Amino acid sequence: MTNYRRGYNAELKAVHILEQAGYEAIRTARSGGKFDVVAVGAAGVRLIQVKRLQDTRGLNRIEEDALEELSFLSVPASVSREVWIWVDGQGFMRQKAL
């Protein structure tokens, strides 16, 4: 399986989790933007960058880099910027919001 496909699968899992939590969620296919998934619900809007790793090596660095990148984006107070990190064989290990 290609890296693209593995990342795609992690994004689909994020969409499923969000839908189960009552959000309308979509994957922003090949957007090239900062976010892979957009979710809208009663609690607000969630803009999510999904990262996929083969193992936990580098987990903290990847999380820090992604959060720093998102910190420069201005969004309304009701919108969260989030990083979700999927580790193969373990699922989502981190879900962090700014």
Summary of the structure (lengths in Angstrom):
residues: 98
radius of gyration: 12.8
end to end distance: 31.9
largest distance: 38.8
contacts: 269
relative contact order: 0.19
helix: 32%
strand: 36%
